[in-house]
Amino acid sequence: MLRSITWTDFLGWLAYSELEPFDERRADYRTASVVTMLANVNRDTKKRPTAYKLDDFVIEFDAPVKPRERKQSLEIQKGILVAIAQAYSAKGTTE
């Protein structure tokens, strides 16, 4: 089909997709609407008095990602690494 479509037809489909999106963005909004409803139905109104909005669940792939703050201490990180090393060690020691 792409080989037989004219430039005018392509521009027409492009304009139509701006009015009625039918790509992955549209699917993201459909999914976000379901998740918004589920979150609001199961929301604890004492802990979160305001309802969730659709934009709370729409994934923005072009938005800059903020680095998360780490809450693990160095001791916890060391313990995790020791456990991984022991799991992959033939002897079960990290020395």
C-alpha positions in Angstrom: 0.0 0.0 0.0 2.8 2.4 0.8 4.2 2.1 -2.7 0.8 3.0 -4.3 -0.2 5.9 -2.0 0.0 9.4 -3.4 1.6 12.3 -1.7 -1.9 14.0 -1.4 -3.3 10.8 0.2 -0.4 10.6 2.6 -1.0 14.3 3.7 -4.7 13.5 4.1 -3.9 10.6 6.4 -1.4 12.7 8.3 -4.0 15.4 8.9 -6.6 12.7 9.9 -4.2 11.3 12.4 -3.8 14.7 14.1 -7.6 14.8 14.6 -8.1 11.1 15.4 -4.8 9.5 16.5 -4.6 5.8 15.7 -1.0 5.2 16.6 0.7 4.0 19.8 0.0 7.3 21.4 -3.7 6.6 21.2 -3.2 3.2 22.8 -1.2 4.8 25.6 -4.2 7.1 26.4 -6.6 4.2 26.3 -4.5 2.3 28.8 -3.9 5.3 30.9 -7.7 5.9 31.2 -8.2 2.3 32.5 -5.3 2.7 34.9 -6.7 6.1 36.1 -10.1 4.5 36.8 -8.5 1.6 38.7 -6.3 3.9 40.7 -9.2 6.1 41.7 -11.5 3.2 42.6 -8.8 1.7 44.9 -7.5 5.1 46.2 -7.4 5.7 49.9 -9.2 9.0 50.2 -7.6 9.8 53.5 -4.1 9.4 52.2 -4.9 11.0 48.8 -8.0 13.2 48.9 -7.6 14.4 45.3 -8.4 12.0 42.5 -5.8 10.9 40.0 -5.8 12.5 36.5 -5.3 10.9 33.2 -1.9 12.7 32.8 -0.7 11.0 35.9 -0.5 7.8 34.0 0.3 8.8 30.4 3.9 7.8 29.6 5.8 10.7 28.1 8.8 9.1 26.2 10.2 12.5 25.2 10.2 13.9 28.7 13.6 14.1 30.5 14.2 11.4 33.1 14.9 12.6 36.6 17.5 10.5 38.4 16.0 8.8 41.5 17.5 9.4 44.9 19.3 6.4 46.2 18.1 5.3 49.7 20.5 2.4 50.2 23.4 2.8 52.5 26.9 1.6 51.5 26.5 -1.3 53.9 23.3 -2.5 52.3 24.9 -2.2 48.8 27.9 -4.2 50.0 25.6 -6.9 51.4 23.8 -7.2 48.1 27.1 -7.5 46.2 28.4 -10.1 48.7 25.2 -12.1 48.2 25.5 -11.9 44.4 29.1 -12.9 44.6 28.3 -15.9 46.8 25.5 -17.0 44.6 27.8 -17.1 41.6 30.9 -18.4 43.4 31.7 -22.1 43.1 32.9 -22.3 46.7 30.3 -20.0 48.1 32.8 -17.5 49.5 33.7 -14.0 48.4 37.4 -14.1 49.2 
